[in-house]
Every structure is written in C-alpha cells, then in structure tokens.
Amino acid sequence: MGFDIRKKGKNMKAKEFVKEMKDRHEEVKAALVKSQEEMKKQADRNIKEAEEYRVEDKLLISTKDFPMELMKRATKKLTEKYIGPYVVKKIVSGNIVELKLLASLRIHLVVNVRRIVKY
C-alpha cells in the first residue's frame, strides 16, 4: 500500500530555482541595507547635539505652541517669542527637564528641550 511516487533522482530545475531565489534574496537584502544607511545619513544631517542643562539653570520657554488666551495678547504678532526666566527643578532625561513655573502659567511642568533656551 505505501509506495512513494516521488523520484529519487536530482531535479536540476528545482535546484536552479532555489539558487536563483537565494541570490535575489541576498541582492535585495544588500539593497535594503544600503538604502537604510543612506536614509540615516540624510536624517542625521539635521541633528545637532542637545545642550546640557543642569539643576538651577535659568531658561526661557518658547511661546510658539501656547494658546492666545494664555498669553493675554490681542494678536499673535505682538506676543513675546520666549517668556521667563524659569529655573530647572529636575532633569528627567537627556531631552526633558522639569521647571519651577508659576501657578498662573497653567502649563505642564515637564518641558522638552526643543522648547527652551538658556537665559
């Protein structure tokens, strides 16, 4: 009852197909690595080193994303670009600091370093 109808011989077409697919796979893999390196190079062009902040440094906060009601100004054109100075209370991570802010400011105490500049 149990017999094998598969040929025991070597199938050259199948081996050629497998070899060709492996070669194509290696080519695609190399192209992807090259593409990733080029994209990383282009993305890293615009990256600059973040400035190091310490506790008790005085900083100014950007008002770019503040609502107009918070700034109490009639027009955005006449609003200050930065307000402060405020003191660094704690360094949360390399790009996040916690500030000592006035309660009347009504914004979150933790700020990204892109939104602050040294006083």
Phi and psi restraints in degrees (range 20) as a CNS / XPLOR table:
assign (resid 1 and name C) (resid 2 and name N)
       (resid 2 and name CA) (resid 2 and name C) 1.0 -88.8 20.0 2
assign (resid 2 and name N) (resid 2 and name CA)
       (resid 2 and name C) (resid 3 and name N) 1.0 105.6 20.0 2
assign (resid 2 and name C) (resid 3 and name N)
       (resid 3 and name CA) (resid 3 and name C) 1.0 -134.5 20.0 2
assign (resid 3 and name N) (resid 3 and name CA)
       (resid 3 and name C) (resid 4 and name N) 1.0 152.6 20.0 2
assign (resid 3 and name C) (resid 4 and name N)
       (resid 4 and name CA) (resid 4 and name C) 1.0 -102.2 20.0 2
assign (resid 4 and name N) (resid 4 and name CA)
       (resid 4 and name C) (resid 5 and name N) 1.0 121.0 20.0 2
assign (resid 4 and name C) (resid 5 and name N)
       (resid 5 and name CA) (resid 5 and name C) 1.0 -91.3 20.0 2
assign (resid 5 and name N) (resid 5 and name CA)
       (resid 5 and name C) (resid 6 and name N) 1.0 -6.3 20.0 2
assign (resid 5 and name C) (resid 6 and name N)
       (resid 6 and name CA) (resid 6 and name C) 1.0 -71.1 20.0 2
assign (resid 6 and name N) (resid 6 and name CA)
       (resid 6 and name C) (resid 7 and name N) 1.0 146.6 20.0 2
assign (resid 6 and name C) (resid 7 and name N)
       (resid 7 and name CA) (resid 7 and name C) 1.0 -77.8 20.0 2
assign (resid 7 and name N) (resid 7 and name CA)
       (resid 7 and name C) (resid 8 and name N) 1.0 143.0 20.0 2
assign (resid 7 and name C) (resid 8 and name N)
       (resid 8 and name CA) (resid 8 and name C) 1.0 -86.0 20.0 2
assign (resid 8 and name N) (resid 8 and name CA)
       (resid 8 and name C) (resid 9 and name N) 1.0 -13.1 20.0 2
assign (resid 8 and name C) (resid 9 and name N)
       (resid 9 and name CA) (resid 9 and name C) 1.0 -73.2 20.0 2
assign (resid 9 and name N) (resid 9 and name CA)
       (resid 9 and name C) (resid 10 and name N) 1.0 174.4 20.0 2
assign (resid 9 and name C) (resid 10 and name N)
       (resid 10 and name CA) (resid 10 and name C) 1.0 -85.0 20.0 2
assign (resid 10 and name N) (resid 10 and name CA)
       (resid 10 and name C) (resid 11 and name N) 1.0 132.4 20.0 2
assign (resid 10 and name C) (resid 11 and name N)
       (resid 11 and name CA) (resid 11 and name C) 1.0 -100.8 20.0 2
assign (resid 11 and name N) (resid 11 and name CA)
       (resid 11 and name C) (resid 12 and name N) 1.0 102.5 20.0 2
assign (resid 11 and name C) (resid 12 and name N)
       (resid 12 and name CA) (resid 12 and name C) 1.0 -67.7 20.0 2
assign (resid 12 and name N) (resid 12 and name CA)
       (resid 12 and name C) (resid 13 and name N) 1.0 -36.6 20.0 2
assign (resid 12 and name C) (resid 13 and name N)
       (resid 13 and name CA) (resid 13 and name C) 1.0 -63.0 20.0 2
assign (resid 13 and name N) (resid 13 and name CA)
       (resid 13 and name C) (resid 14 and name N) 1.0 -41.5 20.0 2
assign (resid 13 and name C) (resid 14 and name N)
       (resid 14 and name CA) (resid 14 and name C) 1.0 -65.3 20.0 2
assign (resid 14 and name N) (resid 14 and name CA)
       (resid 14 and name C) (resid 15 and name N) 1.0 -42.3 20.0 2
assign (resid 14 and name C) (resid 15 and name N)
       (resid 15 and name CA) (resid 15 and name C) 1.0 -64.9 20.0 2
assign (resid 15 and name N) (resid 15 and name CA)
       (resid 15 and name C) (resid 16 and name N) 1.0 -39.1 20.0 2
assign (resid 15 and name C) (resid 16 and name N)
       (resid 16 and name CA) (resid 16 and name C) 1.0 -64.5 20.0 2
assign (resid 16 and name N) (resid 16 and name CA)
       (resid 16 and name C) (resid 17 and name N) 1.0 -41.2 20.0 2
assign (resid 16 and name C) (resid 17 and name N)
       (resid 17 and name CA) (resid 17 and name C) 1.0 -62.3 20.0 2
assign (resid 17 and name N) (resid 17 and name CA)
       (resid 17 and name C) (resid 18 and name N) 1.0 -45.6 20.0 2
assign (resid 17 and name C) (resid 18 and name N)
       (resid 18 and name CA) (resid 18 and name C) 1.0 -62.3 20.0 2
assign (resid 18 and name N) (resid 18 and name CA)
       (resid 18 and name C) (resid 19 and name N) 1.0 -44.2 20.0 2
assign (resid 18 and name C) (resid 19 and name N)
       (resid 19 and name CA) (resid 19 and name C) 1.0 -61.7 20.0 2
assign (resid 19 and name N) (resid 19 and name CA)
       (resid 19 and name C) (resid 20 and name N) 1.0 -44.8 20.0 2
assign (resid 19 and name C) (resid 20 and name N)
       (resid 20 and name CA) (resid 20 and name C) 1.0 -62.3 20.0 2
assign (resid 20 and name N) (resid 20 and name CA)
       (resid 20 and name C) (resid 21 and name N) 1.0 -41.8 20.0 2
assign (resid 20 and name C) (resid 21 and name N)
       (resid 21 and name CA) (resid 21 and name C) 1.0 -65.3 20.0 2
assign (resid 21 and name N) (resid 21 and name CA)
       (resid 21 and name C) (resid 22 and name N) 1.0 -39.8 20.0 2
assign (resid 21 and name C) (resid 22 and name N)
       (resid 22 and name CA) (resid 22 and name C) 1.0 -64.0 20.0 2
assign (resid 22 and name N) (resid 22 and name CA)
       (resid 22 and name C) (resid 23 and name N) 1.0 -41.6 20.0 2
assign (resid 22 and name C) (resid 23 and name N)
       (resid 23 and name CA) (resid 23 and name C) 1.0 -62.5 20.0 2
assign (resid 23 and name N) (resid 23 and name CA)
       (resid 23 and name C) (resid 24 and name N) 1.0 -45.1 20.0 2
assign (resid 23 and name C) (resid 24 and name N)
       (resid 24 and name CA) (resid 24 and name C) 1.0 -62.1 20.0 2
assign (resid 24 and name N) (resid 24 and name CA)
       (resid 24 and name C) (resid 25 and name N) 1.0 -40.5 20.0 2
assign (resid 24 and name C) (resid 25 and name N)
       (resid 25 and name CA) (resid 25 and name C) 1.0 -60.9 20.0 2
assign (resid 25 and name N) (resid 25 and name CA)
       (resid 25 and name C) (resid 26 and name N) 1.0 -43.2 20.0 2
assign (resid 25 and name C) (resid 26 and name N)
       (resid 26 and name CA) (resid 26 and name C) 1.0 -65.0 20.0 2
assign (resid 26 and name N) (resid 26 and name CA)
       (resid 26 and name C) (resid 27 and name N) 1.0 -39.9 20.0 2
assign (resid 26 and name C) (resid 27 and name N)
       (resid 27 and name CA) (resid 27 and name C) 1.0 -62.9 20.0 2
assign (resid 27 and name N) (resid 27 and name CA)
       (resid 27 and name C) (resid 28 and name N) 1.0 -44.9 20.0 2
assign (resid 27 and name C) (resid 28 and name N)
       (resid 28 and name CA) (resid 28 and name C) 1.0 -64.6 20.0 2
assign (resid 28 and name N) (resid 28 and name CA)
       (resid 28 and name C) (resid 29 and name N) 1.0 -41.8 20.0 2
assign (resid 28 and name C) (resid 29 and name N)
       (resid 29 and name CA) (resid 29 and name C) 1.0 -60.6 20.0 2
assign (resid 29 and name N) (resid 29 and name CA)
       (resid 29 and name C) (resid 30 and name N) 1.0 -44.1 20.0 2
assign (resid 29 and name C) (resid 30 and name N)
       (resid 30 and name CA) (resid 30 and name C) 1.0 -64.9 20.0 2
assign (resid 30 and name N) (resid 30 and name CA)
       (resid 30 and name C) (resid 31 and name N) 1.0 -40.0 20.0 2
assign (resid 30 and name C) (resid 31 and name N)
       (resid 31 and name CA) (resid 31 and name C) 1.0 -65.2 20.0 2
assign (resid 31 and name N) (resid 31 and name CA)
       (resid 31 and name C) (resid 32 and name N) 1.0 -39.1 20.0 2
assign (resid 31 and name C) (resid 32 and name N)
       (resid 32 and name CA) (resid 32 and name C) 1.0 -65.4 20.0 2
assign (resid 32 and name N) (resid 32 and name CA)
       (resid 32 and name C) (resid 33 and name N) 1.0 -42.6 20.0 2
assign (resid 32 and name C) (resid 33 and name N)
       (resid 33 and name CA) (resid 33 and name C) 1.0 -62.1 20.0 2
assign (resid 33 and name N) (resid 33 and name CA)
       (resid 33 and name C) (resid 34 and name N) 1.0 -44.5 20.0 2
assign (resid 33 and name C) (resid 34 and name N)
       (resid 34 and name CA) (resid 34 and name C) 1.0 -62.1 20.0 2
assign (resid 34 and name N) (resid 34 and name CA)
       (resid 34 and name C) (resid 35 and name N) 1.0 -43.7 20.0 2
assign (resid 34 and name C) (resid 35 and name N)
       (resid 35 and name CA) (resid 35 and name C) 1.0 -63.0 20.0 2
assign (resid 35 and name N) (resid 35 and name CA)
       (resid 35 and name C) (resid 36 and name N) 1.0 -42.2 20.0 2
assign (resid 35 and name C) (resid 36 and name N)
       (resid 36 and name CA) (resid 36 and name C) 1.0 -61.8 20.0 2
assign (resid 36 and name N) (resid 36 and name CA)
       (resid 36 and name C) (resid 37 and name N) 1.0 -42.1 20.0 2
assign (resid 36 and name C) (resid 37 and name N)
       (resid 37 and name CA) (resid 37 and name C) 1.0 -63.8 20.0 2
assign (resid 37 and name N) (resid 37 and name CA)
       (resid 37 and name C) (resid 38 and name N) 1.0 -41.2 20.0 2
assign (resid 37 and name C) (resid 38 and name N)
       (resid 38 and name CA) (resid 38 and name C) 1.0 -65.4 20.0 2
assign (resid 38 and name N) (resid 38 and name CA)
       (resid 38 and name C) (resid 39 and name N) 1.0 -41.8 20.0 2
assign (resid 38 and name C) (resid 39 and name N)
       (resid 39 and name CA) (resid 39 and name C) 1.0 -64.6 20.0 2
assign (resid 39 and name N) (resid 39 and name CA)
       (resid 39 and name C) (resid 40 and name N) 1.0 -41.5 20.0 2
assign (resid 39 and name C) (resid 40 and name N)
       (resid 40 and name CA) (resid 40 and name C) 1.0 -63.0 20.0 2
assign (resid 40 and name N) (resid 40 and name CA)
       (resid 40 and name C) (resid 41 and name N) 1.0 -41.7 20.0 2
assign (resid 40 and name C) (resid 41 and name N)
       (resid 41 and name CA) (resid 41 and name C) 1.0 -60.8 20.0 2
assign (resid 41 and name N) (resid 41 and name CA)
       (resid 41 and name C) (resid 42 and name N) 1.0 -44.2 20.0 2
assign (resid 41 and name C) (resid 42 and name N)
       (resid 42 and name CA) (resid 42 and name C) 1.0 -66.8 20.0 2
assign (resid 42 and name N) (resid 42 and name CA)
       (resid 42 and name C) (resid 43 and name N) 1.0 -39.8 20.0 2
assign (resid 42 and name C) (resid 43 and name N)
       (resid 43 and name CA) (resid 43 and name C) 1.0 -69.7 20.0 2
assign (resid 43 and name N) (resid 43 and name CA)
       (resid 43 and name C) (resid 44 and name N) 1.0 -36.0 20.0 2
assign (resid 43 and name C) (resid 44 and name N)
       (resid 44 and name CA) (resid 44 and name C) 1.0 -74.9 20.0 2
assign (resid 44 and name N) (resid 44 and name CA)
       (resid 44 and name C) (resid 45 and name N) 1.0 -13.1 20.0 2
assign (resid 44 and name C) (resid 45 and name N)
       (resid 45 and name CA) (resid 45 and name C) 1.0 -60.8 20.0 2
assign (resid 45 and name N) (resid 45 and name CA)
       (resid 45 and name C) (resid 46 and name N) 1.0 -36.8 20.0 2
assign (resid 45 and name C) (resid 46 and name N)
       (resid 46 and name CA) (resid 46 and name C) 1.0 -90.5 20.0 2
assign (resid 46 and name N) (resid 46 and name CA)
       (resid 46 and name C) (resid 47 and name N) 1.0 -3.2 20.0 2
assign (resid 46 and name C) (resid 47 and name N)
       (resid 47 and name CA) (resid 47 and name C) 1.0 -86.3 20.0 2
assign (resid 47 and name N) (resid 47 and name CA)
       (resid 47 and name C) (resid 48 and name N) 1.0 129.7 20.0 2
assign (resid 47 and name C) (resid 48 and name N)
       (resid 48 and name CA) (resid 48 and name C) 1.0 -120.5 20.0 2
assign (resid 48 and name N) (resid 48 and name CA)
       (resid 48 and name C) (resid 49 and name N) 1.0 157.2 20.0 2
assign (resid 48 and name C) (resid 49 and name N)
       (resid 49 and name CA) (resid 49 and name C) 1.0 -64.5 20.0 2
assign (resid 49 and name N) (resid 49 and name CA)
       (resid 49 and name C) (resid 50 and name N) 1.0 135.7 20.0 2
assign (resid 49 and name C) (resid 50 and name N)
       (resid 50 and name CA) (resid 50 and name C) 1.0 -73.8 20.0 2
assign (resid 50 and name N) (resid 50 and name CA)
       (resid 50 and name C) (resid 51 and name N) 1.0 141.9 20.0 2
assign (resid 50 and name C) (resid 51 and name N)
       (resid 51 and name CA) (resid 51 and name C) 1.0 -73.8 20.0 2
assign (resid 51 and name N) (resid 51 and name CA)
       (resid 51 and name C) (resid 52 and name N) 1.0 141.3 20.0 2
assign (resid 51 and name C) (resid 52 and name N)
       (resid 52 and name CA) (resid 52 and name C) 1.0 -83.9 20.0 2
assign (resid 52 and name N) (resid 52 and name CA)
       (resid 52 and name C) (resid 53 and name N) 1.0 129.0 20.0 2
assign (resid 52 and name C) (resid 53 and name N)
       (resid 53 and name CA) (resid 53 and name C) 1.0 -112.0 20.0 2
assign (resid 53 and name N) (resid 53 and name CA)
       (resid 53 and name C) (resid 54 and name N) 1.0 150.0 20.0 2
assign (resid 53 and name C) (resid 54 and name N)
       (resid 54 and name CA) (resid 54 and name C) 1.0 -123.2 20.0 2
assign (resid 54 and name N) (resid 54 and name CA)
       (resid 54 and name C) (resid 55 and name N) 1.0 161.3 20.0 2
assign (resid 54 and name C) (resid 55 and name N)
       (resid 55 and name CA) (resid 55 and name C) 1.0 -61.1 20.0 2
assign (resid 55 and name N) (resid 55 and name CA)
       (resid 55 and name C) (resid 56 and name N) 1.0 140.6 20.0 2
assign (resid 55 and name C) (resid 56 and name N)
       (resid 56 and name CA) (resid 56 and name C) 1.0 77.9 20.0 2
assign (resid 56 and name N) (resid 56 and name CA)
       (resid 56 and name C) (resid 57 and name N) 1.0 5.2 20.0 2
assign (resid 56 and name C) (resid 57 and name N)
       (resid 57 and name CA) (resid 57 and name C) 1.0 -70.4 20.0 2
assign (resid 57 and name N) (resid 57 and name CA)
       (resid 57 and name C) (resid 58 and name N) 1.0 147.7 20.0 2
assign (resid 57 and name C) (resid 58 and name N)
       (resid 58 and name CA) (resid 58 and name C) 1.0 -98.0 20.0 2
assign (resid 58 and name N) (resid 58 and name CA)
       (resid 58 and name C) (resid 59 and name N) 1.0 132.8 20.0 2
assign (resid 58 and name C) (resid 59 and name N)
       (resid 59 and name CA) (resid 59 and name C) 1.0 -132.7 20.0 2
assign (resid 59 and name N) (resid 59 and name CA)
       (resid 59 and name C) (resid 60 and name N) 1.0 156.5 20.0 2
assign (resid 59 and name C) (resid 60 and name N)
       (resid 60 and name CA) (resid 60 and name C) 1.0 -107.8 20.0 2
assign (resid 60 and name N) (resid 60 and name CA)
       (resid 60 and name C) (resid 61 and name N) 1.0 143.3 20.0 2
assign (resid 60 and name C) (resid 61 and name N)
       (resid 61 and name CA) (resid 61 and name C) 1.0 -104.6 20.0 2
assign (resid 61 and name N) (resid 61 and name CA)
       (resid 61 and name C) (resid 62 and name N) 1.0 135.4 20.0 2
assign (resid 61 and name C) (resid 62 and name N)
       (resid 62 and name CA) (resid 62 and name C) 1.0 -70.5 20.0 2
assign (resid 62 and name N) (resid 62 and name CA)
       (resid 62 and name C) (resid 63 and name N) 1.0 138.1 20.0 2
assign (resid 62 and name C) (resid 63 and name N)
       (resid 63 and name CA) (resid 63 and name C) 1.0 -97.9 20.0 2
assign (resid 63 and name N) (resid 63 and name CA)
       (resid 63 and name C) (resid 64 and name N) 1.0 12.0 20.0 2
assign (resid 63 and name C) (resid 64 and name N)
       (resid 64 and name CA) (resid 64 and name C) 1.0 -55.5 20.0 2
assign (resid 64 and name N) (resid 64 and name CA)
       (resid 64 and name C) (resid 65 and name N) 1.0 -43.5 20.0 2
assign (resid 64 and name C) (resid 65 and name N)
       (resid 65 and name CA) (resid 65 and name C) 1.0 -100.4 20.0 2
assign (resid 65 and name N) (resid 65 and name CA)
       (resid 65 and name C) (resid 66 and name N) 1.0 8.6 20.0 2
assign (resid 65 and name C) (resid 66 and name N)
       (resid 66 and name CA) (resid 66 and name C) 1.0 -77.9 20.0 2
assign (resid 66 and name N) (resid 66 and name CA)
       (resid 66 and name C) (resid 67 and name N) 1.0 143.0 20.0 2
assign (resid 66 and name C) (resid 67 and name N)
       (resid 67 and name CA) (resid 67 and name C) 1.0 -71.1 20.0 2
assign (resid 67 and name N) (resid 67 and name CA)
       (resid 67 and name C) (resid 68 and name N) 1.0 152.6 20.0 2
assign (resid 67 and name C) (resid 68 and name N)
       (resid 68 and name CA) (resid 68 and name C) 1.0 -62.1 20.0 2
assign (resid 68 and name N) (resid 68 and name CA)
       (resid 68 and name C) (resid 69 and name N) 1.0 -32.1 20.0 2
assign (resid 68 and name C) (resid 69 and name N)
       (resid 69 and name CA) (resid 69 and name C) 1.0 -63.7 20.0 2
assign (resid 69 and name N) (resid 69 and name CA)
       (resid 69 and name C) (resid 70 and name N) 1.0 -34.6 20.0 2
assign (resid 69 and name C) (resid 70 and name N)
       (resid 70 and name CA) (resid 70 and name C) 1.0 -69.4 20.0 2
assign (resid 70 and name N) (resid 70 and name CA)
       (resid 70 and name C) (resid 71 and name N) 1.0 -35.3 20.0 2
assign (resid 70 and name C) (resid 71 and name N)
       (resid 71 and name CA) (resid 71 and name C) 1.0 -83.2 20.0 2
assign (resid 71 and name N) (resid 71 and name CA)
       (resid 71 and name C) (resid 72 and name N) 1.0 -15.8 20.0 2
assign (resid 71 and name C) (resid 72 and name N)
       (resid 72 and name CA) (resid 72 and name C) 1.0 55.2 20.0 2
assign (resid 72 and name N) (resid 72 and name CA)
       (resid 72 and name C) (resid 73 and name N) 1.0 45.8 20.0 2
assign (resid 72 and name C) (resid 73 and name N)
       (resid 73 and name CA) (resid 73 and name C) 1.0 -121.7 20.0 2
assign (resid 73 and name N) (resid 73 and name CA)
       (resid 73 and name C) (resid 74 and name N) 1.0 152.1 20.0 2
assign (resid 73 and name C) (resid 74 and name N)
       (resid 74 and name CA) (resid 74 and name C) 1.0 -73.5 20.0 2
assign (resid 74 and name N) (resid 74 and name CA)
       (resid 74 and name C) (resid 75 and name N) 1.0 -38.1 20.0 2
assign (resid 74 and name C) (resid 75 and name N)
       (resid 75 and name CA) (resid 75 and name C) 1.0 -132.1 20.0 2
assign (resid 75 and name N) (resid 75 and name CA)
       (resid 75 and name C) (resid 76 and name N) 1.0 151.7 20.0 2
assign (resid 75 and name C) (resid 76 and name N)
       (resid 76 and name CA) (resid 76 and name C) 1.0 -70.0 20.0 2
assign (resid 76 and name N) (resid 76 and name CA)
       (resid 76 and name C) (resid 77 and name N) 1.0 -28.3 20.0 2
assign (resid 76 and name C) (resid 77 and name N)
       (resid 77 and name CA) (resid 77 and name C) 1.0 -62.5 20.0 2
assign (resid 77 and name N) (resid 77 and name CA)
       (resid 77 and name C) (resid 78 and name N) 1.0 -32.5 20.0 2
assign (resid 77 and name C) (resid 78 and name N)
       (resid 78 and name CA) (resid 78 and name C) 1.0 -95.3 20.0 2
assign (resid 78 and name N) (resid 78 and name CA)
       (resid 78 and name C) (resid 79 and name N) 1.0 4.6 20.0 2
assign (resid 78 and name C) (resid 79 and name N)
       (resid 79 and name CA) (resid 79 and name C) 1.0 -79.7 20.0 2
assign (resid 79 and name N) (resid 79 and name CA)
       (resid 79 and name C) (resid 80 and name N) 1.0 145.9 20.0 2
assign (resid 79 and name C) (resid 80 and name N)
       (resid 80 and name CA) (resid 80 and name C) 1.0 -65.3 20.0 2
assign (resid 80 and name N) (resid 80 and name CA)
       (resid 80 and name C) (resid 81 and name N) 1.0 147.5 20.0 2
assign (resid 80 and name C) (resid 81 and name N)
       (resid 81 and name CA) (resid 81 and name C) 1.0 -77.0 20.0 2
assign (resid 81 and name N) (resid 81 and name CA)
       (resid 81 and name C) (resid 82 and name N) 1.0 -34.9 20.0 2
assign (resid 81 and name C) (resid 82 and name N)
       (resid 82 and name CA) (resid 82 and name C) 1.0 -133.7 20.0 2
assign (resid 82 and name N) (resid 82 and name CA)
       (resid 82 and name C) (resid 83 and name N) 1.0 146.2 20.0 2
assign (resid 82 and name C) (resid 83 and name N)
       (resid 83 and name CA) (resid 83 and name C) 1.0 -123.7 20.0 2
assign (resid 83 and name N) (resid 83 and name CA)
       (resid 83 and name C) (resid 84 and name N) 1.0 156.7 20.0 2
assign (resid 83 and name C) (resid 84 and name N)
       (resid 84 and name CA) (resid 84 and name C) 1.0 143.0 20.0 2
assign (resid 84 and name N) (resid 84 and name CA)
       (resid 84 and name C) (resid 85 and name N) 1.0 -161.7 20.0 2
assign (resid 84 and name C) (resid 85 and name N)
       (resid 85 and name CA) (resid 85 and name C) 1.0 -84.1 20.0 2
assign (resid 85 and name N) (resid 85 and name CA)
       (resid 85 and name C) (resid 86 and name N) 1.0 149.4 20.0 2
assign (resid 85 and name C) (resid 86 and name N)
       (resid 86 and name CA) (resid 86 and name C) 1.0 -123.5 20.0 2
assign (resid 86 and name N) (resid 86 and name CA)
       (resid 86 and name C) (resid 87 and name N) 1.0 153.0 20.0 2
assign (resid 86 and name C) (resid 87 and name N)
       (resid 87 and name CA) (resid 87 and name C) 1.0 -99.4 20.0 2
assign (resid 87 and name N) (resid 87 and name CA)
       (resid 87 and name C) (resid 88 and name N) 1.0 140.5 20.0 2
assign (resid 87 and name C) (resid 88 and name N)
       (resid 88 and name CA) (resid 88 and name C) 1.0 -73.3 20.0 2
assign (resid 88 and name N) (resid 88 and name CA)
       (resid 88 and name C) (resid 89 and name N) 1.0 123.7 20.0 2
assign (resid 88 and name C) (resid 89 and name N)
       (resid 89 and name CA) (resid 89 and name C) 1.0 -90.3 20.0 2
assign (resid 89 and name N) (resid 89 and name CA)
       (resid 89 and name C) (resid 90 and name N) 1.0 -40.5 20.0 2
assign (resid 89 and name C) (resid 90 and name N)
       (resid 90 and name CA) (resid 90 and name C) 1.0 -158.3 20.0 2
assign (resid 90 and name N) (resid 90 and name CA)
       (resid 90 and name C) (resid 91 and name N) 1.0 145.2 20.0 2
assign (resid 90 and name C) (resid 91 and name N)
       (resid 91 and name CA) (resid 91 and name C) 1.0 -93.6 20.0 2
assign (resid 91 and name N) (resid 91 and name CA)
       (resid 91 and name C) (resid 92 and name N) 1.0 111.2 20.0 2
assign (resid 91 and name C) (resid 92 and name N)
       (resid 92 and name CA) (resid 92 and name C) 1.0 -77.6 20.0 2
assign (resid 92 and name N) (resid 92 and name CA)
       (resid 92 and name C) (resid 93 and name N) 1.0 -48.4 20.0 2
assign (resid 92 and name C) (resid 93 and name N)
       (resid 93 and name CA) (resid 93 and name C) 1.0 -152.5 20.0 2
assign (resid 93 and name N) (resid 93 and name CA)
       (resid 93 and name C) (resid 94 and name N) 1.0 -171.9 20.0 2
assign (resid 93 and name C) (resid 94 and name N)
       (resid 94 and name CA) (resid 94 and name C) 1.0 -62.2 20.0 2
assign (resid 94 and name N) (resid 94 and name CA)
       (resid 94 and name C) (resid 95 and name N) 1.0 -27.4 20.0 2
assign (resid 94 and name C) (resid 95 and name N)
       (resid 95 and name CA) (resid 95 and name C) 1.0 -122.9 20.0 2
assign (resid 95 and name N) (resid 95 and name CA)
       (resid 95 and name C) (resid 96 and name N) 1.0 15.1 20.0 2
assign (resid 95 and name C) (resid 96 and name N)
       (resid 96 and name CA) (resid 96 and name C) 1.0 -135.0 20.0 2
assign (resid 96 and name N) (resid 96 and name CA)
       (resid 96 and name C) (resid 97 and name N) 1.0 132.4 20.0 2
assign (resid 96 and name C) (resid 97 and name N)
       (resid 97 and name CA) (resid 97 and name C) 1.0 -127.9 20.0 2
assign (resid 97 and name N) (resid 97 and name CA)
       (resid 97 and name C) (resid 98 and name N) 1.0 152.5 20.0 2
assign (resid 97 and name C) (resid 98 and name N)
       (resid 98 and name CA) (resid 98 and name C) 1.0 -105.6 20.0 2
assign (resid 98 and name N) (resid 98 and name CA)
       (resid 98 and name C) (resid 99 and name N) 1.0 132.0 20.0 2
assign (resid 98 and name C) (resid 99 and name N)
       (resid 99 and name CA) (resid 99 and name C) 1.0 -112.2 20.0 2
assign (resid 99 and name N) (resid 99 and name CA)
       (resid 99 and name C) (resid 100 and name N) 1.0 155.6 20.0 2
assign (resid 99 and name C) (resid 100 and name N)
       (resid 100 and name CA) (resid 100 and name C) 1.0 -89.2 20.0 2
assign (resid 100 and name N) (resid 100 and name CA)
       (resid 100 and name C) (resid 101 and name N) 1.0 105.6 20.0 2
assign (resid 100 and name C) (resid 101 and name N)
       (resid 101 and name CA) (resid 101 and name C) 1.0 -112.5 20.0 2
assign (resid 101 and name N) (resid 101 and name CA)
       (resid 101 and name C) (resid 102 and name N) 1.0 159.7 20.0 2
assign (resid 101 and name C) (resid 102 and name N)
       (resid 102 and name CA) (resid 102 and name C) 1.0 -72.5 20.0 2
assign (resid 102 and name N) (resid 102 and name CA)
       (resid 102 and name C) (resid 103 and name N) 1.0 146.3 20.0 2
assign (resid 102 and name C) (resid 103 and name N)
       (resid 103 and name CA) (resid 103 and name C) 1.0 -66.1 20.0 2
assign (resid 103 and name N) (resid 103 and name CA)
       (resid 103 and name C) (resid 104 and name N) 1.0 -28.4 20.0 2
assign (resid 103 and name C) (resid 104 and name N)
       (resid 104 and name CA) (resid 104 and name C) 1.0 -71.5 20.0 2
assign (resid 104 and name N) (resid 104 and name CA)
       (resid 104 and name C) (resid 105 and name N) 1.0 -16.6 20.0 2
assign (resid 104 and name C) (resid 105 and name N)
       (resid 105 and name CA) (resid 105 and name C) 1.0 -70.9 20.0 2
assign (resid 105 and name N) (resid 105 and name CA)
       (resid 105 and name C) (resid 106 and name N) 1.0 -32.2 20.0 2
assign (resid 105 and name C) (resid 106 and name N)
       (resid 106 and name CA) (resid 106 and name C) 1.0 54.4 20.0 2
assign (resid 106 and name N) (resid 106 and name CA)
       (resid 106 and name C) (resid 107 and name N) 1.0 47.5 20.0 2
assign (resid 106 and name C) (resid 107 and name N)
       (resid 107 and name CA) (resid 107 and name C) 1.0 -128.4 20.0 2
assign (resid 107 and name N) (resid 107 and name CA)
       (resid 107 and name C) (resid 108 and name N) 1.0 168.3 20.0 2
assign (resid 107 and name C) (resid 108 and name N)
       (resid 108 and name CA) (resid 108 and name C) 1.0 -69.1 20.0 2
assign (resid 108 and name N) (resid 108 and name CA)
       (resid 108 and name C) (resid 109 and name N) 1.0 142.8 20.0 2
assign (resid 108 and name C) (resid 109 and name N)
       (resid 109 and name CA) (resid 109 and name C) 1.0 -70.7 20.0 2
assign (resid 109 and name N) (resid 109 and name CA)
       (resid 109 and name C) (resid 110 and name N) 1.0 -27.2 20.0 2
assign (resid 109 and name C) (resid 110 and name N)
       (resid 110 and name CA) (resid 110 and name C) 1.0 -91.1 20.0 2
assign (resid 110 and name N) (resid 110 and name CA)
       (resid 110 and name C) (resid 111 and name N) 1.0 125.9 20.0 2
assign (resid 110 and name C) (resid 111 and name N)
       (resid 111 and name CA) (resid 111 and name C) 1.0 -130.0 20.0 2
assign (resid 111 and name N) (resid 111 and name CA)
       (resid 111 and name C) (resid 112 and name N) 1.0 142.9 20.0 2
assign (resid 111 and name C) (resid 112 and name N)
       (resid 112 and name CA) (resid 112 and name C) 1.0 -76.4 20.0 2
assign (resid 112 and name N) (resid 112 and name CA)
       (resid 112 and name C) (resid 113 and name N) 1.0 147.3 20.0 2
assign (resid 112 and name C) (resid 113 and name N)
       (resid 113 and name CA) (resid 113 and name C) 1.0 -66.9 20.0 2
assign (resid 113 and name N) (resid 113 and name CA)
       (resid 113 and name C) (resid 114 and name N) 1.0 -16.9 20.0 2
assign (resid 113 and name C) (resid 114 and name N)
       (resid 114 and name CA) (resid 114 and name C) 1.0 -67.8 20.0 2
assign (resid 114 and name N) (resid 114 and name CA)
       (resid 114 and name C) (resid 115 and name N) 1.0 -20.9 20.0 2
assign (resid 114 and name C) (resid 115 and name N)
       (resid 115 and name CA) (resid 115 and name C) 1.0 -97.4 20.0 2
assign (resid 115 and name N) (resid 115 and name CA)
       (resid 115 and name C) (resid 116 and name N) 1.0 5.6 20.0 2
assign (resid 115 and name C) (resid 116 and name N)
       (resid 116 and name CA) (resid 116 and name C) 1.0 -129.4 20.0 2
assign (resid 116 and name N) (resid 116 and name CA)
       (resid 116 and name C) (resid 117 and name N) 1.0 155.0 20.0 2
assign (resid 116 and name C) (resid 117 and name N)
       (resid 117 and name CA) (resid 117 and name C) 1.0 -137.1 20.0 2
assign (resid 117 and name N) (resid 117 and name CA)
       (resid 117 and name C) (resid 118 and name N) 1.0 155.5 20.0 2
assign (resid 117 and name C) (resid 118 and name N)
       (resid 118 and name CA) (resid 118 and name C) 1.0 -68.7 20.0 2
assign (resid 118 and name N) (resid 118 and name CA)
       (resid 118 and name C) (resid 119 and name N) 1.0 146.0 20.0 2
